[in-house]
Amino acid sequence: MVSTYHLMMKLPTEYGIGEVKRDQTTARQCYVTSCRSKNKEALNLYVDGSSALGGSGAGIILISPEGFVVEYALCFGFQASNNEAEYQAILAGIRLAHALKKFHYQYIVILN
């Protein structure tokens, strides 16, 4: 059972950070409003980089709001750590999104 006494939501106001405590109705309304206000034109960018003894690479998946999927695999010509490969994947994904003329995007980084 969830204790409603401990439920709290923070939100920006003109006087600083406001808090709403123990008010599920307000919390639900704010959540629904925030879900509706997300940019429906945003391109979703998923990336994952990898590093091994044989080299490093990355995978990129772009999904348009219409459901169009672009999958891209990169093989880097240099040794990189797993984090460096993931950073390079993000940069390559952003470049690909710009090439597709989509300047609003959301990205998810899969960290291993």
MARTILUM-929325 format. One record per residue (C-alpha): residue number from 0; residue in three letters; x, y, z. Coordinates in nm, 4 decimals. Layout:
N
NUM; ALA; X; Y; Z
...
END
This chain:
112
0; MET; 0.0000; 0.0000; 0.0000
1; VAL; 0.1324; 0.3415; -0.0918
2; SER; 0.1216; 0.6051; 0.1788
3; THR; -0.0426; 0.9190; 0.0405
4; TYR; 0.1158; 1.1175; 0.3237
5; HIS; 0.4566; 1.0829; 0.1593
6; LEU; 0.3443; 1.1623; -0.1957
7; MET; 0.4759; 1.4983; -0.3094
8; MET; 0.5127; 1.6797; -0.6401
9; LYS; 0.7459; 1.9741; -0.7007
10; LEU; 0.6860; 2.2334; -0.9692
11; PRO; 0.8361; 2.5679; -1.0707
12; THR; 0.6433; 2.8816; -0.9752
13; GLU; 0.7184; 3.2516; -1.0045
14; TYR; 0.8265; 3.2464; -0.6376
15; GLY; 1.0561; 2.9433; -0.6612
16; ILE; 0.9855; 2.5733; -0.6311
17; GLY; 0.6329; 2.4927; -0.5178
18; GLU; 0.5210; 2.1692; -0.3561
19; VAL; 0.1927; 1.9818; -0.3683
20; LYS; 0.1584; 1.7208; -0.0939
21; ARG; -0.1030; 1.4473; -0.0513
22; ASP; -0.3186; 1.5713; -0.3396
23; GLN; -0.3595; 1.2913; -0.5926
24; THR; -0.6160; 1.4783; -0.8018
25; THR; -0.3790; 1.7704; -0.8645
26; ALA; -0.0880; 1.5340; -0.9227
27; ARG; -0.2849; 1.3398; -1.1846
28; GLN; -0.3965; 1.6591; -1.3602
29; CYS; -0.0375; 1.7877; -1.3757
30; TYR; 0.0875; 1.4522; -1.5037
31; VAL; -0.1764; 1.4369; -1.7785
32; THR; -0.0996; 1.7971; -1.8785
33; SER; 0.2737; 1.7278; -1.8971
34; CYS; 0.2144; 1.4182; -2.1114
35; ARG; -0.0038; 1.6129; -2.3534
36; SER; 0.2430; 1.9000; -2.3837
37; LYS; 0.5305; 1.6810; -2.5046
38; ASN; 0.6535; 1.7735; -2.8485
39; LYS; 0.4669; 1.5427; -3.0851
40; GLU; 0.7070; 1.6385; -3.3652
41; ALA; 1.0075; 1.5061; -3.1751
42; LEU; 1.2215; 1.2380; -3.3297
43; ASN; 1.3165; 0.9633; -3.0830
44; LEU; 1.6875; 0.8818; -3.0896
45; TYR; 1.8128; 0.5589; -2.9296
46; VAL; 2.1871; 0.4910; -2.9211
47; ASP; 2.4188; 0.2279; -2.7782
48; GLY; 2.7961; 0.2172; -2.8049
49; SER; 3.0237; -0.0794; -2.7533
50; SER; 3.3923; -0.1439; -2.7115
51; ALA; 3.5899; -0.4668; -2.7533
52; LEU; 3.9443; -0.5798; -2.8248
53; GLY; 3.8676; -0.5927; -3.1977
54; GLY; 3.7410; -0.2352; -3.2145
55; SER; 3.4498; -0.0175; -3.1176
56; GLY; 3.1181; 0.0727; -3.2721
57; ALA; 2.7677; 0.1936; -3.2096
58; GLY; 2.4075; 0.1385; -3.3021
59; ILE; 2.1577; 0.4151; -3.3728
60; ILE; 1.7812; 0.3919; -3.4085
61; LEU; 1.5734; 0.6948; -3.5080
62; ILE; 1.1934; 0.6760; -3.4880
63; SER; 0.9808; 0.9528; -3.6372
64; PRO; 0.6449; 1.0586; -3.4889
65; GLU; 0.4827; 0.8859; -3.7876
66; GLY; 0.6557; 0.5567; -3.7001
67; PHE; 0.9280; 0.5653; -3.9689
68; VAL; 1.2331; 0.3770; -3.8359
69; VAL; 1.5962; 0.4346; -3.9381
70; GLU; 1.8517; 0.1844; -3.8076
71; TYR; 2.2199; 0.2632; -3.8436
72; ALA; 2.5318; 0.0705; -3.7395
73; LEU; 2.8716; 0.2366; -3.7014
74; CYS; 3.2131; 0.0730; -3.6921
75; PHE; 3.4730; 0.3136; -3.5569
76; GLY; 3.8229; 0.3016; -3.6999
77; PHE; 3.9774; 0.3706; -3.3603
78; GLN; 3.9937; 0.2181; -3.0139
79; ALA; 3.7499; 0.3722; -2.7689
80; SER; 3.6147; 0.2977; -2.4253
81; ASN; 3.2496; 0.2020; -2.3935
82; ASN; 3.1628; 0.5549; -2.2757
83; GLU; 3.3537; 0.7151; -2.5650
84; ALA; 3.1715; 0.4891; -2.8116
85; GLU; 2.8380; 0.5932; -2.6626
86; TYR; 2.9287; 0.9635; -2.6821
87; GLN; 3.0269; 0.9169; -3.0472
88; ALA; 2.6958; 0.7374; -3.1059
89; ILE; 2.5032; 1.0320; -2.9620
90; LEU; 2.6930; 1.2763; -3.1836
91; ALA; 2.6376; 1.0594; -3.4919
92; GLY; 2.2674; 1.0258; -3.4074
93; ILE; 2.2291; 1.4018; -3.3726
94; ARG; 2.4046; 1.4525; -3.7071
95; LEU; 2.1733; 1.1970; -3.8677
96; ALA; 1.8662; 1.3669; -3.7176
97; HIS; 1.9838; 1.7015; -3.8581
98; ALA; 2.0405; 1.5412; -4.1983
99; LEU; 1.6786; 1.4238; -4.1878
100; LYS; 1.5735; 1.7844; -4.1107
101; LYS; 1.4422; 1.6881; -3.7683
102; PHE; 1.5700; 1.9388; -3.5157
103; HIS; 1.3469; 1.8349; -3.2257
104; TYR; 1.4483; 1.5020; -3.0814
105; GLN; 1.4586; 1.3064; -2.7613
106; TYR; 1.7377; 1.0620; -2.6897
107; ILE; 1.7860; 0.7633; -2.4678
108; VAL; 2.1334; 0.6390; -2.3813
109; ILE; 2.1668; 0.2734; -2.2886
110; LEU; 2.4520; 0.2469; -2.0390
111; ASN; 2.6107; -0.0915; -1.9774
END
